[in-house]
Amino acid sequence: MPNGDSGIECVRQLRPLLPTTQFMMLSVVEDAPDIYAAILAGATGYLLKPSAPDDILQAIVALHGGSSPITPRP
């Protein structure tokens, strides 16, 4: 992130300014506490960076349709 903030902090700051925007995190971190923190900050979805491009596209479509996509654990 440009000024050292985390993606979670970015969502936390943007959520009040953009209340109708859907935020989906794309991260390498798959720890439950970070996923939970992202959701509490206002993220609607959470995908892991190794996700296949088709999976990311499907998640964006699902997010737009009202779902909250989260990468399943193997």
PDB file of N, CA, C and O in Angstrom:
ATOM      1  N   MET A   1       0.838  -1.166   0.000  1.00  0.00           N
ATOM      2  CA  MET A   1       0.000   0.000   0.000  1.00  0.00           C
ATOM      3  C   MET A   1       0.900   1.253   0.000  1.00  0.00           C
ATOM      4  O   MET A   1       1.964   1.261   0.619  1.00  0.00           O
ATOM      5  N   PRO A   2       0.468   2.277  -0.683  1.00  0.00           N
ATOM      6  CA  PRO A   2       1.322   3.447  -0.878  1.00  0.00           C
ATOM      7  C   PRO A   2       1.883   4.089   0.388  1.00  0.00           C
ATOM      8  O   PRO A   2       3.080   4.373   0.435  1.00  0.00           O
ATOM      9  N   ASN A   3       1.084   4.324   1.394  1.00  0.00           N
ATOM     10  CA  ASN A   3       1.583   5.015   2.592  1.00  0.00           C
ATOM     11  C   ASN A   3       1.777   4.069   3.776  1.00  0.00           C
ATOM     12  O   ASN A   3       1.733   4.498   4.929  1.00  0.00           O
ATOM     13  N   GLY A   4       1.988   2.803   3.497  1.00  0.00           N
ATOM     14  CA  GLY A   4       2.273   1.840   4.546  1.00  0.00           C
ATOM     15  C   GLY A   4       1.066   1.245   5.226  1.00  0.00           C
ATOM     16  O   GLY A   4       1.214   0.357   6.065  1.00  0.00           O
ATOM     17  N   ASP A   5      -0.130   1.706   4.892  1.00  0.00           N
ATOM     18  CA  ASP A   5      -1.336   1.134   5.479  1.00  0.00           C
ATOM     19  C   ASP A   5      -1.577  -0.261   4.896  1.00  0.00           C
ATOM     20  O   ASP A   5      -1.126  -0.575   3.795  1.00  0.00           O
ATOM     21  N   SER A   6      -2.274  -1.065   5.634  1.00  0.00           N
ATOM     22  CA  SER A   6      -2.657  -2.391   5.136  1.00  0.00           C
ATOM     23  C   SER A   6      -3.918  -2.258   4.290  1.00  0.00           C
ATOM     24  O   SER A   6      -4.599  -1.234   4.327  1.00  0.00           O
ATOM     25  N   GLY A   7      -4.214  -3.295   3.536  1.00  0.00           N
ATOM     26  CA  GLY A   7      -5.463  -3.315   2.782  1.00  0.00           C
ATOM     27  C   GLY A   7      -6.667  -3.233   3.702  1.00  0.00           C
ATOM     28  O   GLY A   7      -7.690  -2.637   3.363  1.00  0.00           O
ATOM     29  N   ILE A   8      -6.530  -3.836   4.864  1.00  0.00           N
ATOM     30  CA  ILE A   8      -7.622  -3.800   5.847  1.00  0.00           C
ATOM     31  C   ILE A   8      -7.871  -2.370   6.302  1.00  0.00           C
ATOM     32  O   ILE A   8      -9.018  -1.935   6.399  1.00  0.00           O
ATOM     33  N   GLU A   9      -6.799  -1.644   6.579  1.00  0.00           N
ATOM     34  CA  GLU A   9      -6.941  -0.249   7.002  1.00  0.00           C
ATOM     35  C   GLU A   9      -7.522   0.593   5.874  1.00  0.00           C
ATOM     36  O   GLU A   9      -8.320   1.498   6.117  1.00  0.00           O
ATOM     37  N   CYS A  10      -7.130   0.300   4.662  1.00  0.00           N
ATOM     38  CA  CYS A  10      -7.662   1.016   3.496  1.00  0.00           C
ATOM     39  C   CYS A  10      -9.179   0.831   3.404  1.00  0.00           C
ATOM     40  O   CYS A  10      -9.914   1.798   3.204  1.00  0.00           O
ATOM     41  N   VAL A  11      -9.640  -0.407   3.551  1.00  0.00           N
ATOM     42  CA  VAL A  11     -11.085  -0.676   3.507  1.00  0.00           C
ATOM     43  C   VAL A  11     -11.779   0.022   4.670  1.00  0.00           C
ATOM     44  O   VAL A  11     -12.853   0.600   4.501  1.00  0.00           O
ATOM     45  N   ARG A  12     -11.173  -0.033   5.837  1.00  0.00           N
ATOM     46  CA  ARG A  12     -11.758   0.612   7.029  1.00  0.00           C
ATOM     47  C   ARG A  12     -11.973   2.108   6.792  1.00  0.00           C
ATOM     48  O   ARG A  12     -12.983   2.666   7.220  1.00  0.00           O
ATOM     49  N   GLN A  13     -11.030   2.754   6.115  1.00  0.00           N
ATOM     50  CA  GLN A  13     -11.153   4.184   5.855  1.00  0.00           C
ATOM     51  C   GLN A  13     -12.108   4.488   4.707  1.00  0.00           C
ATOM     52  O   GLN A  13     -12.811   5.498   4.735  1.00  0.00           O
ATOM     53  N   LEU A  14     -12.137   3.618   3.695  1.00  0.00           N
ATOM     54  CA  LEU A  14     -12.973   3.880   2.521  1.00  0.00           C
ATOM     55  C   LEU A  14     -14.438   3.504   2.705  1.00  0.00           C
ATOM     56  O   LEU A  14     -15.308   4.118   2.088  1.00  0.00           O
ATOM     57  N   ARG A  15     -14.727   2.522   3.528  1.00  0.00           N
ATOM     58  CA  ARG A  15     -16.107   2.044   3.712  1.00  0.00           C
ATOM     59  C   ARG A  15     -17.074   3.188   4.033  1.00  0.00           C
ATOM     60  O   ARG A  15     -18.128   3.268   3.401  1.00  0.00           O
ATOM     61  N   PRO A  16     -16.767   4.077   4.984  1.00  0.00           N
ATOM     62  CA  PRO A  16     -17.706   5.175   5.273  1.00  0.00           C
ATOM     63  C   PRO A  16     -17.848   6.171   4.123  1.00  0.00           C
ATOM     64  O   PRO A  16     -18.896   6.794   3.955  1.00  0.00           O
ATOM     65  N   LEU A  17     -16.789   6.312   3.340  1.00  0.00           N
ATOM     66  CA  LEU A  17     -16.821   7.265   2.228  1.00  0.00           C
ATOM     67  C   LEU A  17     -17.535   6.707   0.998  1.00  0.00           C
ATOM     68  O   LEU A  17     -18.081   7.459   0.190  1.00  0.00           O
ATOM     69  N   LEU A  18     -17.524   5.389   0.867  1.00  0.00           N
ATOM     70  CA  LEU A  18     -18.116   4.713  -0.300  1.00  0.00           C
ATOM     71  C   LEU A  18     -19.040   3.592   0.171  1.00  0.00           C
ATOM     72  O   LEU A  18     -18.741   2.420  -0.058  1.00  0.00           O
ATOM     73  N   PRO A  19     -20.139   3.918   0.812  1.00  0.00           N
ATOM     74  CA  PRO A  19     -20.975   2.903   1.455  1.00  0.00           C
ATOM     75  C   PRO A  19     -21.612   1.892   0.504  1.00  0.00           C
ATOM     76  O   PRO A  19     -21.988   0.805   0.943  1.00  0.00           O
ATOM     77  N   THR A  20     -21.744   2.209  -0.762  1.00  0.00           N
ATOM     78  CA  THR A  20     -22.367   1.254  -1.686  1.00  0.00           C
ATOM     79  C   THR A  20     -21.335   0.432  -2.457  1.00  0.00           C
ATOM     80  O   THR A  20     -21.702  -0.427  -3.258  1.00  0.00           O
ATOM     81  N   THR A  21     -20.059   0.687  -2.222  1.00  0.00           N
ATOM     82  CA  THR A  21     -18.993  -0.048  -2.906  1.00  0.00           C
ATOM     83  C   THR A  21     -18.770  -1.394  -2.238  1.00  0.00           C
ATOM     84  O   THR A  21     -18.777  -1.497  -1.012  1.00  0.00           O
ATOM     85  N   GLN A  22     -18.573  -2.418  -3.045  1.00  0.00           N
ATOM     86  CA  GLN A  22     -18.251  -3.747  -2.547  1.00  0.00           C
ATOM     87  C   GLN A  22     -16.729  -3.903  -2.577  1.00  0.00           C
ATOM     88  O   GLN A  22     -16.114  -3.731  -3.629  1.00  0.00           O
ATOM     89  N   PHE A  23     -16.131  -4.220  -1.462  1.00  0.00           N
ATOM     90  CA  PHE A  23     -14.687  -4.384  -1.357  1.00  0.00           C
ATOM     91  C   PHE A  23     -14.338  -5.867  -1.251  1.00  0.00           C
ATOM     92  O   PHE A  23     -14.837  -6.569  -0.372  1.00  0.00           O
ATOM     93  N   MET A  24     -13.483  -6.331  -2.149  1.00  0.00           N
ATOM     94  CA  MET A  24     -13.012  -7.706  -2.086  1.00  0.00           C
ATOM     95  C   MET A  24     -11.502  -7.672  -1.891  1.00  0.00           C
ATOM     96  O   MET A  24     -10.779  -7.081  -2.693  1.00  0.00           O
ATOM     97  N   MET A  25     -11.040  -8.295  -0.847  1.00  0.00           N
ATOM     98  CA  MET A  25      -9.610  -8.359  -0.562  1.00  0.00           C
ATOM     99  C   MET A  25      -8.994  -9.454  -1.430  1.00  0.00           C
ATOM    100  O   MET A  25      -9.595 -10.510  -1.630  1.00  0.00           O
ATOM    101  N   LEU A  26      -7.807  -9.197  -1.936  1.00  0.00           N
ATOM    102  CA  LEU A  26      -7.012 -10.183  -2.652  1.00  0.00           C
ATOM    103  C   LEU A  26      -5.677 -10.203  -1.932  1.00  0.00           C
ATOM    104  O   LEU A  26      -4.910  -9.245  -2.016  1.00  0.00           O
ATOM    105  N   SER A  27      -5.393 -11.291  -1.222  1.00  0.00           N
ATOM    106  CA  SER A  27      -4.270 -11.305  -0.290  1.00  0.00           C
ATOM    107  C   SER A  27      -3.529 -12.632  -0.321  1.00  0.00           C
ATOM    108  O   SER A  27      -4.063 -13.640  -0.786  1.00  0.00           O
ATOM    109  N   VAL A  28      -2.302 -12.628   0.172  1.00  0.00           N
ATOM    110  CA  VAL A  28      -1.545 -13.869   0.356  1.00  0.00           C
ATOM    111  C   VAL A  28      -1.770 -14.418   1.760  1.00  0.00           C
ATOM    112  O   VAL A  28      -1.403 -15.557   2.050  1.00  0.00           O
ATOM    113  N   VAL A  29      -2.369 -13.615   2.629  1.00  0.00           N
ATOM    114  CA  VAL A  29      -2.574 -13.998   4.030  1.00  0.00           C
ATOM    115  C   VAL A  29      -3.848 -14.815   4.156  1.00  0.00           C
ATOM    116  O   VAL A  29      -4.933 -14.358   3.796  1.00  0.00           O
ATOM    117  N   GLU A  30      -3.703 -16.028   4.672  1.00  0.00           N
ATOM    118  CA  GLU A  30      -4.886 -16.882   4.819  1.00  0.00           C
ATOM    119  C   GLU A  30      -5.207 -17.208   6.275  1.00  0.00           C
ATOM    120  O   GLU A  30      -5.887 -18.192   6.565  1.00  0.00           O
ATOM    121  N   ASP A  31      -4.711 -16.375   7.182  1.00  0.00           N
ATOM    122  CA  ASP A  31      -4.991 -16.582   8.598  1.00  0.00           C
ATOM    123  C   ASP A  31      -6.392 -16.089   8.944  1.00  0.00           C
ATOM    124  O   ASP A  31      -6.804 -15.012   8.513  1.00  0.00           O
ATOM    125  N   ALA A  32      -7.114 -16.881   9.720  1.00  0.00           N
ATOM    126  CA  ALA A  32      -8.486 -16.543  10.097  1.00  0.00           C
ATOM    127  C   ALA A  32      -8.595 -15.163  10.758  1.00  0.00           C
ATOM    128  O   ALA A  32      -9.532 -14.426  10.451  1.00  0.00           O
ATOM    129  N   PRO A  33      -7.675 -14.785  11.652  1.00  0.00           N
ATOM    130  CA  PRO A  33      -7.815 -13.450  12.269  1.00  0.00           C
ATOM    131  C   PRO A  33      -7.744 -12.311  11.241  1.00  0.00           C
ATOM    132  O   PRO A  33      -8.450 -11.313  11.380  1.00  0.00           O
ATOM    133  N   ASP A  34      -6.906 -12.451  10.222  1.00  0.00           N
ATOM    134  CA  ASP A  34      -6.825 -11.411   9.194  1.00  0.00           C
ATOM    135  C   ASP A  34      -8.079 -11.382   8.330  1.00  0.00           C
ATOM    136  O   ASP A  34      -8.556 -10.310   7.959  1.00  0.00           O
ATOM    137  N   ILE A  35      -8.601 -12.533   8.017  1.00  0.00           N
ATOM    138  CA  ILE A  35      -9.837 -12.594   7.229  1.00  0.00           C
ATOM    139  C   ILE A  35     -10.970 -11.952   8.031  1.00  0.00           C
ATOM    140  O   ILE A  35     -11.743 -11.158   7.496  1.00  0.00           O
ATOM    141  N   TYR A  36     -11.064 -12.295   9.301  1.00  0.00           N
ATOM    142  CA  TYR A  36     -12.088 -11.732  10.176  1.00  0.00           C
ATOM    143  C   TYR A  36     -11.937 -10.216  10.278  1.00  0.00           C
ATOM    144  O   TYR A  36     -12.927  -9.487  10.227  1.00  0.00           O
ATOM    145  N   ALA A  37     -10.688  -9.736  10.422  1.00  0.00           N
ATOM    146  CA  ALA A  37     -10.438  -8.290  10.512  1.00  0.00           C
ATOM    147  C   ALA A  37     -10.854  -7.590   9.227  1.00  0.00           C
ATOM    148  O   ALA A  37     -11.395  -6.485   9.271  1.00  0.00           O
ATOM    149  N   ALA A  38     -10.606  -8.222   8.083  1.00  0.00           N
ATOM    150  CA  ALA A  38     -10.995  -7.622   6.799  1.00  0.00           C
ATOM    151  C   ALA A  38     -12.510  -7.504   6.700  1.00  0.00           C
ATOM    152  O   ALA A  38     -13.027  -6.485   6.244  1.00  0.00           O
ATOM    153  N   ILE A  39     -13.216  -8.533   7.121  1.00  0.00           N
ATOM    154  CA  ILE A  39     -14.683  -8.517   7.080  1.00  0.00           C
ATOM    155  C   ILE A  39     -15.216  -7.445   8.040  1.00  0.00           C
ATOM    156  O   ILE A  39     -16.130  -6.698   7.690  1.00  0.00           O
ATOM    157  N   LEU A  40     -14.646  -7.370   9.245  1.00  0.00           N
ATOM    158  CA  LEU A  40     -15.065  -6.343  10.208  1.00  0.00           C
ATOM    159  C   LEU A  40     -14.789  -4.934   9.690  1.00  0.00           C
ATOM    160  O   LEU A  40     -15.527  -3.997   9.993  1.00  0.00           O
ATOM    161  N   ALA A  41     -13.720  -4.793   8.908  1.00  0.00           N
ATOM    162  CA  ALA A  41     -13.376  -3.477   8.354  1.00  0.00           C
ATOM    163  C   ALA A  41     -14.329  -3.064   7.240  1.00  0.00           C
ATOM    164  O   ALA A  41     -14.416  -1.885   6.896  1.00  0.00           O
ATOM    165  N   GLY A  42     -15.049  -4.042   6.671  1.00  0.00           N
ATOM    166  CA  GLY A  42     -16.004  -3.712   5.622  1.00  0.00           C
ATOM    167  C   GLY A  42     -15.811  -4.449   4.312  1.00  0.00           C
ATOM    168  O   GLY A  42     -16.540  -4.202   3.352  1.00  0.00           O
ATOM    169  N   ALA A  43     -14.830  -5.361   4.255  1.00  0.00           N
ATOM    170  CA  ALA A  43     -14.655  -6.153   3.034  1.00  0.00           C
ATOM    171  C   ALA A  43     -15.848  -7.094   2.876  1.00  0.00           C
ATOM    172  O   ALA A  43     -16.340  -7.663   3.851  1.00  0.00           O
ATOM    173  N   THR A  44     -16.294  -7.246   1.654  1.00  0.00           N
ATOM    174  CA  THR A  44     -17.425  -8.119   1.371  1.00  0.00           C
ATOM    175  C   THR A  44     -16.961  -9.495   0.923  1.00  0.00           C
ATOM    176  O   THR A  44     -17.707 -10.469   1.023  1.00  0.00           O
ATOM    177  N   GLY A  45     -15.727  -9.578   0.427  1.00  0.00           N
ATOM    178  CA  GLY A  45     -15.161 -10.839  -0.026  1.00  0.00           C
ATOM    179  C   GLY A  45     -13.681 -10.896   0.281  1.00  0.00           C
ATOM    180  O   GLY A  45     -13.057  -9.874   0.566  1.00  0.00           O
ATOM    181  N   TYR A  46     -13.109 -12.118   0.222  1.00  0.00           N
ATOM    182  CA  TYR A  46     -11.701 -12.307   0.546  1.00  0.00           C
ATOM    183  C   TYR A  46     -11.180 -13.480  -0.265  1.00  0.00           C
ATOM    184  O   TYR A  46     -11.590 -14.622  -0.053  1.00  0.00           O
ATOM    185  N   LEU A  47     -10.280 -13.198  -1.190  1.00  0.00           N
ATOM    186  CA  LEU A  47      -9.669 -14.240  -2.016  1.00  0.00           C
ATOM    187  C   LEU A  47      -8.178 -14.271  -1.789  1.00  0.00           C
ATOM    188  O   LEU A  47      -7.558 -13.259  -1.461  1.00  0.00           O
ATOM    189  N   LEU A  48      -7.611 -15.451  -1.970  1.00  0.00           N
ATOM    190  CA  LEU A  48      -6.162 -15.583  -1.879  1.00  0.00           C
ATOM    191  C   LEU A  48      -5.534 -15.333  -3.239  1.00  0.00           C
ATOM    192  O   LEU A  48      -6.100 -15.710  -4.265  1.00  0.00           O
ATOM    193  N   LYS A  49      -4.366 -14.700  -3.254  1.00  0.00           N
ATOM    194  CA  LYS A  49      -3.708 -14.333  -4.507  1.00  0.00           C
ATOM    195  C   LYS A  49      -3.434 -15.517  -5.429  1.00  0.00           C
ATOM    196  O   LYS A  49      -3.456 -15.333  -6.646  1.00  0.00           O
ATOM    197  N   PRO A  50      -3.181 -16.703  -4.926  1.00  0.00           N
ATOM    198  CA  PRO A  50      -2.976 -17.800  -5.871  1.00  0.00           C
ATOM    199  C   PRO A  50      -4.260 -18.262  -6.584  1.00  0.00           C
ATOM    200  O   PRO A  50      -4.226 -19.233  -7.340  1.00  0.00           O
ATOM    201  N   SER A  51      -5.378 -17.582  -6.350  1.00  0.00           N
ATOM    202  CA  SER A  51      -6.636 -17.953  -7.009  1.00  0.00           C
ATOM    203  C   SER A  51      -6.481 -17.846  -8.524  1.00  0.00           C
ATOM    204  O   SER A  51      -5.821 -16.942  -9.037  1.00  0.00           O
ATOM    205  N   ALA A  52      -7.098 -18.780  -9.216  1.00  0.00           N
ATOM    206  CA  ALA A  52      -7.061 -18.775 -10.680  1.00  0.00           C
ATOM    207  C   ALA A  52      -7.842 -17.571 -11.214  1.00  0.00           C
ATOM    208  O   ALA A  52      -8.818 -17.145 -10.598  1.00  0.00           O
ATOM    209  N   PRO A  53      -7.420 -17.028 -12.348  1.00  0.00           N
ATOM    210  CA  PRO A  53      -8.143 -15.887 -12.923  1.00  0.00           C
ATOM    211  C   PRO A  53      -9.645 -16.133 -13.082  1.00  0.00           C
ATOM    212  O   PRO A  53     -10.447 -15.236 -12.824  1.00  0.00           O
ATOM    213  N   ASP A  54     -10.029 -17.336 -13.503  1.00  0.00           N
ATOM    214  CA  ASP A  54     -11.461 -17.642 -13.639  1.00  0.00           C
ATOM    215  C   ASP A  54     -12.176 -17.590 -12.289  1.00  0.00           C
ATOM    216  O   ASP A  54     -13.323 -17.152 -12.207  1.00  0.00           O
ATOM    217  N   ASP A  55     -11.495 -18.040 -11.232  1.00  0.00           N
ATOM    218  CA  ASP A  55     -12.089 -17.988  -9.895  1.00  0.00           C
ATOM    219  C   ASP A  55     -12.265 -16.542  -9.430  1.00  0.00           C
ATOM    220  O   ASP A  55     -13.265 -16.209  -8.793  1.00  0.00           O
ATOM    221  N   ILE A  56     -11.297 -15.689  -9.747  1.00  0.00           N
ATOM    222  CA  ILE A  56     -11.406 -14.274  -9.386  1.00  0.00           C
ATOM    223  C   ILE A  56     -12.566 -13.627 -10.131  1.00  0.00           C
ATOM    224  O   ILE A  56     -13.339 -12.865  -9.550  1.00  0.00           O
ATOM    225  N   LEU A  57     -12.683 -13.934 -11.419  1.00  0.00           N
ATOM    226  CA  LEU A  57     -13.794 -13.385 -12.207  1.00  0.00           C
ATOM    227  C   LEU A  57     -15.133 -13.853 -11.655  1.00  0.00           C
ATOM    228  O   LEU A  57     -16.056 -13.051 -11.511  1.00  0.00           O
ATOM    229  N   GLN A  58     -15.249 -15.133 -11.346  1.00  0.00           N
ATOM    230  CA  GLN A  58     -16.499 -15.661 -10.780  1.00  0.00           C
ATOM    231  C   GLN A  58     -16.803 -14.995  -9.437  1.00  0.00           C
ATOM    232  O   GLN A  58     -17.963 -14.724  -9.126  1.00  0.00           O
ATOM    233  N   ALA A  59     -15.770 -14.733  -8.646  1.00  0.00           N
ATOM    234  CA  ALA A  59     -15.972 -14.079  -7.353  1.00  0.00           C
ATOM    235  C   ALA A  59     -16.467 -12.645  -7.536  1.00  0.00           C
ATOM    236  O   ALA A  59     -17.315 -12.176  -6.776  1.00  0.00           O
ATOM    237  N   ILE A  60     -15.940 -11.955  -8.539  1.00  0.00           N
ATOM    238  CA  ILE A  60     -16.396 -10.582  -8.806  1.00  0.00           C
ATOM    239  C   ILE A  60     -17.857 -10.592  -9.220  1.00  0.00           C
ATOM    240  O   ILE A  60     -18.640  -9.756  -8.770  1.00  0.00           O
ATOM    241  N   VAL A  61     -18.226 -11.533 -10.075  1.00  0.00           N
ATOM    242  CA  VAL A  61     -19.628 -11.648 -10.501  1.00  0.00           C
ATOM    243  C   VAL A  61     -20.507 -11.979  -9.296  1.00  0.00           C
ATOM    244  O   VAL A  61     -21.583 -11.402  -9.136  1.00  0.00           O
ATOM    245  N   ALA A  62     -20.054 -12.907  -8.447  1.00  0.00           N
ATOM    246  CA  ALA A  62     -20.814 -13.288  -7.256  1.00  0.00           C
ATOM    247  C   ALA A  62     -20.951 -12.105  -6.302  1.00  0.00           C
ATOM    248  O   ALA A  62     -22.018 -11.883  -5.730  1.00  0.00           O
ATOM    249  N   LEU A  63     -19.875 -11.350  -6.135  1.00  0.00           N
ATOM    250  CA  LEU A  63     -19.899 -10.168  -5.282  1.00  0.00           C
ATOM    251  C   LEU A  63     -20.926  -9.163  -5.789  1.00  0.00           C
ATOM    252  O   LEU A  63     -21.701  -8.609  -5.008  1.00  0.00           O
ATOM    253  N   HIS A  64     -20.929  -8.933  -7.091  1.00  0.00           N
ATOM    254  CA  HIS A  64     -21.885  -8.014  -7.703  1.00  0.00           C
ATOM    255  C   HIS A  64     -23.324  -8.508  -7.523  1.00  0.00           C
ATOM    256  O   HIS A  64     -24.259  -7.712  -7.444  1.00  0.00           O
ATOM    257  N   GLY A  65     -23.485  -9.833  -7.461  1.00  0.00           N
ATOM    258  CA  GLY A  65     -24.809 -10.424  -7.294  1.00  0.00           C
ATOM    259  C   GLY A  65     -25.278 -10.512  -5.855  1.00  0.00           C
ATOM    260  O   GLY A  65     -26.373 -11.008  -5.589  1.00  0.00           O
ATOM    261  N   GLY A  66     -24.457 -10.032  -4.916  1.00  0.00           N
ATOM    262  CA  GLY A  66     -24.881 -10.022  -3.525  1.00  0.00           C
ATOM    263  C   GLY A  66     -24.230 -11.061  -2.647  1.00  0.00           C
ATOM    264  O   GLY A  66     -24.521 -11.109  -1.452  1.00  0.00           O
ATOM    265  N   SER A  67     -23.354 -11.904  -3.190  1.00  0.00           N
ATOM    266  CA  SER A  67     -22.674 -12.915  -2.394  1.00  0.00           C
ATOM    267  C   SER A  67     -21.436 -12.334  -1.730  1.00  0.00           C
ATOM    268  O   SER A  67     -21.002 -11.227  -2.049  1.00  0.00           O
ATOM    269  N   SER A  68     -20.885 -13.086  -0.818  1.00  0.00           N
ATOM    270  CA  SER A  68     -19.635 -12.701  -0.147  1.00  0.00           C
ATOM    271  C   SER A  68     -18.607 -13.803  -0.369  1.00  0.00           C
ATOM    272  O   SER A  68     -18.419 -14.655   0.499  1.00  0.00           O
ATOM    273  N   PRO A  69     -17.940 -13.799  -1.522  1.00  0.00           N
ATOM    274  CA  PRO A  69     -17.010 -14.894  -1.835  1.00  0.00           C
ATOM    275  C   PRO A  69     -15.770 -14.883  -0.941  1.00  0.00           C
ATOM    276  O   PRO A  69     -15.169 -13.840  -0.682  1.00  0.00           O
ATOM    277  N   ILE A  70     -15.416 -16.064  -0.488  1.00  0.00           N
ATOM    278  CA  ILE A  70     -14.207 -16.264   0.308  1.00  0.00           C
ATOM    279  C   ILE A  70     -13.545 -17.529  -0.202  1.00  0.00           C
ATOM    280  O   ILE A  70     -14.205 -18.552  -0.381  1.00  0.00           O
ATOM    281  N   THR A  71     -12.229 -17.461  -0.439  1.00  0.00           N
ATOM    282  CA  THR A  71     -11.496 -18.632  -0.914  1.00  0.00           C
ATOM    283  C   THR A  71     -11.622 -19.737   0.110  1.00  0.00           C
ATOM    284  O   THR A  71     -11.304 -19.534   1.282  1.00  0.00           O
ATOM    285  N   PRO A  72     -12.080 -20.906  -0.312  1.00  0.00           N
ATOM    286  CA  PRO A  72     -12.170 -22.028   0.642  1.00  0.00           C
ATOM    287  C   PRO A  72     -10.782 -22.557   0.982  1.00  0.00           C
ATOM    288  O   PRO A  72      -9.869 -22.490   0.158  1.00  0.00           O
ATOM    289  N   ARG A  73     -10.627 -23.070   2.164  1.00  0.00           N
ATOM    290  CA  ARG A  73      -9.370 -23.697   2.547  1.00  0.00           C
ATOM    291  C   ARG A  73      -9.314 -25.081   1.939  1.00  0.00           C
ATOM    292  O   ARG A  73     -10.328 -25.777   1.880  1.00  0.00           O
ATOM    293  N   PRO A  74      -8.107 -25.499   1.472  1.00  0.00           N
ATOM    294  CA  PRO A  74      -7.975 -26.849   0.881  1.00  0.00           C
ATOM    295  C   PRO A  74      -8.133 -27.945   1.903  1.00  0.00           C
ATOM    296  O   PRO A  74      -8.049 -29.125   1.561  1.00  0.00           O
TER     297      PRO A  74
END
